[in-house]
Amino acid sequence: MLREERQHLILEQIQLNQRVLTNELTVLLDVSLDTVRRDLTELEKAGKLVKVHGGALAKDYQIPFQPTLIYKQDEKIQIAKKAIELIQDDTSILLSGGTIILEVVKLIPKHFKGLIYTVSPLIALELAQRTQSKVILLGGAVTKESYICTGTSVMLQLANLQVDLCLMGANSFSIQHGLTEYDWELAHIKQAIINASKKSAVLSLAEKLDIAQEVKVCDIKQINYLVTDLKPDHPSLQKYKAHVDKLF
């Protein structure tokens, strides 16, 4: 297999799963570990991924305590400015994790009068520094991949909640497949978040639309608001109008 073909397949796996492991790539590509490492190094130099110990991550993968590495931060700020319109005083909101939600948190007014729940320790810490509202972290085992609290304890806490609105980032969203994820545990947490909310908003880069990953979170009919970095009247969004309450 040619180098260009190998690297194309690596990038396909990154787009699909947000991360790749070197030992899995050696099997998939039928090459040596050294060859995989060289390919990853070249792709990192080209700005296509972030190389880490044992593999590589997508450029937009959330890496804690390194805000300078936020992928498409300007576009995510645009999304956050639109999403903040959904947050009203005297309401309860439930936040997932990820860099788009982090940008939303930065815009929440210091004197916001409401109750905020989150499954992300990073989001909870950011909120604690920026707002005087009550912040509740739904605790459990923290995943090393997404830095989200998961497990039975979190699911039980979510099952006992009924909030006004949830906001979550998307790794993939489409009309046919709805909201999907690459990670089984994260998908189930997102399912529970949606079930615990009266209204649900998906915040997504336009490039994440019209694609699907392995694990289903929910059908599109369970999402009320779609917030992207495009204008609501953009041609590529018009097909979503019949499936969500409002585009932002």
C-alpha positions in Angstrom: 0.0 0.0 0.0 1.3 3.4 -1.0 2.1 6.0 1.7 -0.7 8.3 0.3 -3.2 5.5 0.6 -2.2 4.6 4.1 -2.4 8.2 5.3 -5.8 8.6 3.6 -7.1 5.6 5.5 -5.6 6.9 8.8 -7.5 10.2 8.3 -10.7 8.4 7.5 -10.4 6.5 10.9 -9.6 9.8 12.7 -12.7 11.4 11.2 -14.9 8.4 12.1 -13.6 7.8 15.6 -11.9 11.0 16.6 -8.8 9.0 17.6 -6.7 6.1 16.4 -4.3 3.6 18.1 -1.0 2.7 16.6 -1.4 -1.1 17.3 -4.8 -1.1 15.6 -3.4 0.7 12.6 -0.7 -1.8 12.1 -3.4 -4.5 11.7 -5.7 -2.4 9.5 -2.8 -1.2 7.2 -0.8 -4.5 7.5 2.4 -2.6 8.1 5.0 -2.3 10.8 4.7 -0.1 13.9 7.6 2.1 12.7 5.7 2.7 9.4 2.6 3.8 11.3 4.6 6.1 13.5 6.2 7.7 10.5 2.8 8.3 8.9 1.4 9.8 12.1 4.4 12.1 12.4 4.0 13.3 8.8 0.3 13.9 9.2 1.0 15.8 12.4 3.5 18.0 10.7 0.9 18.6 7.9 -1.5 19.8 10.6 -4.0 16.9 10.0 -4.0 15.4 13.5 -2.4 15.5 17.0 0.0 12.7 17.8 -0.1 11.3 21.3 1.5 8.4 23.1 0.0 5.2 21.6 -1.8 6.9 18.7 -3.3 10.1 17.5 -6.3 12.4 18.1 -8.4 14.5 15.8 -7.4 18.2 15.9 -10.8 19.1 17.4 -10.5 16.5 20.1 -10.8 18.2 23.5 -7.4 18.2 25.3 -7.7 19.6 28.8 -5.7 22.6 30.0 -4.5 23.4 26.5 -7.1 26.0 25.2 -4.7 27.1 22.5 -5.2 23.8 20.7 -9.0 24.3 20.2 -9.9 23.4 16.7 -11.9 26.0 14.7 -12.3 28.2 17.8 -13.6 31.2 15.9 -16.4 29.1 14.5 -17.2 27.6 17.9 -17.4 31.1 19.4 -19.9 31.9 16.7 -22.0 28.9 17.7 -21.7 29.8 21.4 -23.0 33.3 20.7 -26.1 31.9 19.1 -26.6 29.2 21.7 -26.5 31.6 24.6 -29.8 33.0 23.3 -31.4 29.8 24.5 -30.4 30.2 28.1 -32.9 32.2 30.1 -32.9 33.3 33.7 -34.7 31.2 36.3 -34.3 28.0 34.2 -32.4 24.8 34.7 -29.8 23.7 32.1 -27.8 20.6 31.6 -24.5 20.7 29.8 -22.4 18.0 28.2 -18.7 18.5 27.7 -16.4 19.5 24.8 -14.9 22.7 23.5 -18.1 24.2 22.0 -19.8 23.9 25.4 -16.7 25.5 26.9 -17.2 28.5 24.7 -20.9 28.7 25.7 -19.9 28.7 29.4 -17.6 31.6 28.9 -20.6 33.7 27.8 -23.0 32.8 30.6 -23.6 36.0 32.6 -22.0 36.1 36.0 -25.3 36.9 37.7 -27.2 34.2 35.7 -30.3 33.2 37.8 -30.7 29.5 37.2 -29.4 26.1 38.0 -26.7 24.4 36.0 -25.9 20.7 35.8 -23.0 19.2 33.9 -21.3 15.8 33.5 -18.0 17.5 32.7 -15.5 18.3 35.5 -13.8 20.8 33.1 -17.1 22.6 32.4 -18.0 22.6 36.1 -14.7 24.2 37.0 -15.1 26.9 34.3 -18.6 27.6 35.5 -17.5 27.9 39.2 -15.0 30.6 38.2 -17.3 32.6 35.9 -20.8 32.5 37.5 -22.5 32.9 40.8 -25.2 30.5 39.9 -25.4 27.1 41.5 -23.4 24.5 39.6 -23.9 20.7 40.2 -21.4 18.2 38.8 -23.0 14.8 38.2 -20.1 12.6 39.3 -18.8 9.2 38.3 -15.9 7.6 36.5 -14.1 10.1 34.3 -13.3 8.8 30.8 -9.7 9.5 29.7 -10.9 10.0 26.1 -13.6 12.7 26.5 -13.2 13.8 30.2 -16.8 13.2 30.8 -18.3 11.5 33.9 -19.8 8.2 33.0 -21.1 5.0 34.6 -24.1 3.8 36.6 -24.0 6.5 39.2 -24.2 9.3 36.5 -27.0 7.4 34.7 -29.0 7.2 38.0 -28.5 10.9 38.7 -29.6 11.8 35.2 -32.7 9.5 35.5 -33.9 11.6 38.5 -33.5 14.9 36.7 -35.9 16.9 34.6 -34.3 20.2 33.4 -35.6 22.9 31.1 -32.9 22.6 28.5 -29.8 20.6 27.6 -26.9 21.7 25.3 -24.5 19.3 23.8 -21.8 19.3 21.2 -22.0 16.9 18.2 -19.5 14.6 16.7 -21.9 13.7 13.9 -25.5 14.7 13.1 -27.8 13.8 10.2 -31.4 13.6 9.3 -31.3 9.9 8.6 -29.2 8.8 11.6 -29.9 11.6 14.1 -27.2 12.2 16.7 -24.4 9.6 16.7 -21.2 9.0 18.6 -18.0 7.0 18.3 -17.9 6.1 22.0 -20.5 3.7 23.5 -20.3 5.1 27.0 -20.5 8.7 25.9 -23.5 7.9 23.6 -25.4 6.5 26.5 -24.7 9.5 28.7 -25.9 11.8 26.0 -29.1 9.6 25.6 -29.7 10.1 29.4 -29.1 13.8 29.1 -31.7 14.2 26.4 -34.2 12.1 28.4 -33.6 14.3 31.4 -34.4 17.5 29.4 -37.6 19.1 28.2 -35.8 20.7 25.3 -32.6 19.7 23.6 -30.1 21.7 21.6 -27.3 20.3 19.4 -24.3 22.6 18.8 -22.4 21.5 15.8 -19.7 22.6 13.3 -21.2 22.5 9.8 -18.6 19.9 8.9 -20.1 17.5 11.4 -23.5 17.5 9.6 -24.7 14.8 7.2 -22.3 12.2 8.7 -22.9 9.3 11.1 -20.8 7.2 13.5 -21.3 3.8 15.0 -23.3 4.4 18.1 -26.7 6.0 18.0 -27.6 8.6 20.6 -31.1 9.6 19.4 -33.3 10.3 16.4 -33.4 13.8 15.0 -37.0 14.2 16.2 -35.7 14.3 19.8 -33.7 17.5 19.0 -35.4 20.8 19.3 -32.7 23.2 18.2 -29.7 23.0 15.8 -27.0 25.6 16.3 -24.2 25.8 13.7 -21.5 28.2 12.5 -23.6 28.8 9.3 -26.4 31.3 8.9 -29.9 29.7 9.4 -30.8 30.4 5.8 -27.7 28.7 4.4 -28.8 26.2 1.6 -27.2 23.2 3.3 -29.4 23.7 6.4 -32.7 24.0 4.7 -33.4 20.3 4.8 -33.2 20.4 8.6 -36.0 22.9 8.9 -38.7 20.3 8.8 -37.0 18.2 11.5 -36.1 20.7 14.3 -38.1 23.5 15.9 -35.5 26.1 15.1 -32.2 26.7 13.4 -29.6 29.1 14.8 
